[in-house]
Amino acid sequence: MERLYAEGTEAKDNEDKYILSTVFFAAVLFFSAMSLRLDWRPLRIVVMCCAATMLLGGLIFVLTLDTA
């Protein structure tokens, strides 16, 4: 019984990590889309740099997740 509980807890932790990465990538899409609506070029560049940084961080996070 304890083994099943431990497996369930581990599965829930993995699920939480994948949901977090999905929300993170949605934020990247949001910032990318918002940058297209901005008229002031320096602000557009800053927002796109933030989106690119978040994308890179999200990719690193996903690539380091356990797949087992």
Secondary structure by P-SEA (a helix, b strand, c coil): caaaaaaaaaaaaaaaaaaaaaaaaaaaaaaaaaaaacccaaaaaaaaaaaaaaaaaaaaaaaacccc
